[in-house]
Amino acid sequence: MNYYSLHHKSPNTTFKNAVVEGLAKDRGIYFPENITPLSKDFIDNISDYSNHEIAFEVIKQFVGNEIPTDILKEIIAETVSFDFPVVKVDDNIATLELFHGPTMAFKDVGAKFMAKCLEYFNRDNRDEVTVLVATSGDTGGAVANGFLGAKGVNVVILYPSGKVSDIQEKQLTTLGQNITALEVDGVFDDCQDMVKTAFLDEEISRTLTSANSINVARWLPQMFYFFFAYKELHKQHKDLVFSVPSGNFGNICAGIMAQKLGLPIKHFVASTNVNDTVPNYLEDGVYTPKPSKATISNAMDVGNPSNFIRIRELFNNDLETLKSAFSSYSFTDDETRATMKKIYENSGYIADPHGAVGYLGLKKHGLKENEFGVFLETAHPVKFLDVVEETLPVKVEIPEQIKKVIDNKKVAIKAASYEDLKAYLMK
Ligand SMILES: *Cc1c(COP(=O)(O)O)cnc(C)c1O
């Protein structure tokens, strides 16, 4: 499968190059040249397939013959190595829990898939590649875990000192091996700027790649769990409405891709916190990126969502078509906390702040008689322990995955400026 840059100034390229480069030379993000719907027979009989078989059917056209079938199947088995339960919280609403992976965030899926593809593509190359990522929390841990031990791949993670939770910090600073954490004296945007500068720096950019959701190998496998949810829910014979707590809009964009492949999803709701660039765009048709604002659902504090351009492409850049299948609403921290309480009081379910924003989106959109709503739970409540325990009368039990890292020793290199990062990378 070939991919084109959404800036339309770089030549089309292979899956391999799209994965290895991350971003096209013209700074555009990649998009597949063709999207061929899966057979109706497959969708109708989805219950007959295992999750691994479903994932293979879903991804194979996007990889083409660039990874041999047996290896692609192994990559899928390593990626889809945990459960994706659908848990009912209301009569007509359930949550799709995406947090049963190694770092308890949905990003585990994309990070593992990308790591394994990159490892495969770099197998005969004597030059190591360096994956450089900035994180405001969840990405770092998922990338560290996904890439741990990948041959020929080094990972450098920049995170803002004192601005990620203790658990998140442990997840990205304690693994060792090919993973290095750089603790930046600054905020997330400073980390992001350092990464961007590195990619433009010709002395070092040649061996760098990114592991953000702009990378097609991180973005596309996120389609899998929309199919898994459909497999669970289709017997109800209701129209499905998905609400996705959104920051960079990679997850929801994968859901829309799943719909393009023929998955019967009636409507998408992109639920955001007060970082409301997309809700505003749907209102007035003008896309105005803004600086990000800090919220309690901080994995979605994004003022210029990098995947939104892919969503526009999926709807042929037509606002009216987009609006017929896609809504987006923004919610405050107060609304989010009140909703965490309401969900807990009604059903005993502990939603993390991101999941609660997703639930709010379904409520605001409103569900009709024959509709069933699914909101994505993108992280385990333990990842946002302070907010959850302040808001709800609960003590969150620490899961095994977290217990394993919490007592490990943090190892991080301090970085105050781009020069520090560059010096480290040149070494
Ligand atoms: C990354 C993240 C999001 C946002 O996902 P996007 O694909 O960037 O829209 C939502 N919730 C959590 C917990 C996350 O880590």
The ligand as an ORCA input file, in Angstrom:
! r2SCAN-3c Opt
* xyz 0 1
  C      -3.776     10.148     24.284
  C      -5.007     10.062     25.132
  C      -6.245     10.577     24.682
  C      -6.386     11.300     23.363
  O      -6.277     10.465     22.251
  P      -6.086     11.078     20.800
  O      -5.928      9.911     19.898
  O      -4.864     11.930     20.852
  O      -7.304     11.893     20.490
  C      -7.356     10.397     25.471
  N      -7.267      9.808     26.683
  C      -6.097      9.325     27.153
  C      -6.072      8.704     28.498
  C      -4.936      9.426     26.403
  O      -3.783      8.959     26.876
*
